[in-house]
Amino acid sequence: MPNDFSHTRTTGRLADNREIIFFDRGPGEPRLIHDERDLPAVSTASQLRFDPLLDEWVTMASHRQERTHLPPTDECPLCPSRKGRRTEIPAAGYDVVVFENRFPSLATSAADPGAGSPLIPRRPGTGRCEVVCFTDDHDASFASLTPEAARLVIEAWADRTAALSAISGVEQIFCFENRGEEIGVTLSHPHGQIYAYPFVTPRTRAILTAAERHRERTGRSLFADVLAEERDDGVRVIGSSEHWTAFVPAAARWPVEVHLYPHRRVPDIPALTGAERDDLAHSYLDLLRRLDALYDRPLPYVAAWHQAPVHADRDLAYLHLQIFSIRRAADKLKYLAGSESGMGAFITDVLPEDVAQRLREVTP
């Protein structure tokens, strides 16, 4: 796929043998990576248990109870290392860095938990979890990045999606960002994560089942039809560029929810052209800045990239971003209570058309 974005990629190992990859803007010499810490081995206790009532795998990772929780700024493990303070990043500075999570939900060497029972089988929690640090500036955010810096993050997503897809047993790659303590973030440094699952996730299975039914009825792509309808109607569209359109979905579940679609159907981030990646950097930054301007404060959100499964239904899937927030007013949060948590039946507090209008009108 044509892509002329210039960057330097350096890979190495941390003290406990986890992989770390630096992505630096522009051409240059690879970094020298040396982690001087004395670290314990990473847990391999992750396991999967099957829920027969919902036909879903549930991941058990009890060792994550010990993960770092909201440390003070001077103890942030995602900031660059400095004299007397060694962090997860063995460098004095960086542009974008990706490394294996020290407290992973899934692990490539997960131990065998035993077979379980025929009704409720168990499997090793095999997979991989990575951390993506967007910048070495602790006080920044994705929204505050320059287009060039955002473009480098996109390059890292593409690189890691392709690499993780090649791991035996991996079925789906999920790039995402949790932002804000209200969402449940335990580290405030601007970062996201990537999960390589050993199964196709429940939401993706449900979406692709709907897409398959639509194709059987109409012969067309469900995602392309949704995008075309939103663009033709226009009332929920927030912004549109040469290659991307952002809109509030007609049946939005969350108080603030926006989908960002490429105009060309592609299965995943690696399939985007250089021009589409360039345009995405600008479109995504505009969207994030509008979201932060909505209540004149940083908006807590989840940004979730929906990519095709590694092996199945790639001809059905359509890459898109879903970004949503639990903030329903400047001073109010939406909690998933009885109907949402107990029954999975969402009840929304605001009309999607009203949210779209407000996002169009704010100054990013």
C-alpha positions, 0 to 999 in steps of 0.5 A: 500500500503506498505510504511515503511517511518517513519514520525510523523504527527501532525494536529491543527488549526490556529487562524482563524480555518484553518487546519495546518498539520506538517510532521516531519521526523522520529518517535516522539511526536506530536507537540503542536500547538498554533497560537497567532495571531488575524486574520480575517475570511477567505473569502467565496466569491469564485464562479463558472461561466459556460462558455457555449462556451468552456463547462468549469467552471471558478472560480471567487475569487476576494478576492485574489487581497489582497493576500501577494505579494513578501514580503521581506525575513524578512516578509515571511509568510512561514518562521517559527515564531520567537519572535516578528514576527508571521507567518503562521507557529506557530513553531520555525522550521519544516520539511514539513508543509501543511495548508489551504490557507489564500486567497483560490480560493476555499473554503469548506464553499463557499457562494451561489452566486445565480443560474445565468441563464440557459445558464450561471449557477453559483455555490458556489466555493466549494473545498479546497486550501492548501499550502505545505511548502517544508522546513523551509529554505527560501533560499532553493529550491525543487532541493536542498532538500536531498532525505529524505526531498523530500521523506517527501514531497511525503508523504505529497502529498499522505496524502493530496490527500487521505484526500481531495478526501474524501471531499464531492463534490470534483472531482479532486486533483491537486498537483503543484509547481509554481517556479520563479517570471517569472511564477507569484510566489508571495511568494519566499519561497520554496512551492507548492500548492494543489487544490481540485476542485469541477469539473474535469479540462478541461485538464484532461477531454481532456486527458482522452477523448483521452485515452478512444478513444485509448482504444476503438481502441486498447484495450490498455492504451494510457499512457502506449503506450506513455511511451513504445514508448519513452523508446523504441526510447530513443532519448527524454529520459532524465533518467530512474530508476527502477520505473520511466522514464523522457522524453521530449514529442514528441509534447512538447508545451513549450520551456522546458517540461519534463514528468515523468512516473512511470513504473507501471500504478497507478491512483494517488500518494497514490497508489505508493508503498514505493519503488516507492516513494523512487525512485521518490525522487531520480528521481525527484531531478535529473530532477530538478537539470538538469533543473537548470543546463540547463541555469546555473541559477534557472529555472522558472517552473510549476510542475503539477501532473496529477492524476485520478479524484476522482470518474470518469475514474480512470481505464483510468488515469495514474499518471504522472508529467508534468514540463515545463518552459517559458524560451526559452533561457538563456536571453529570455522568451516565451510569450503566444501571439496571436496563443497560447492565442487567439487560444490555438494553440502552436508554439514551438521554439525548437525541443524536441530532442534538449532539451532532448539531452541538459538535458542529457548532463548537470551535475546536 
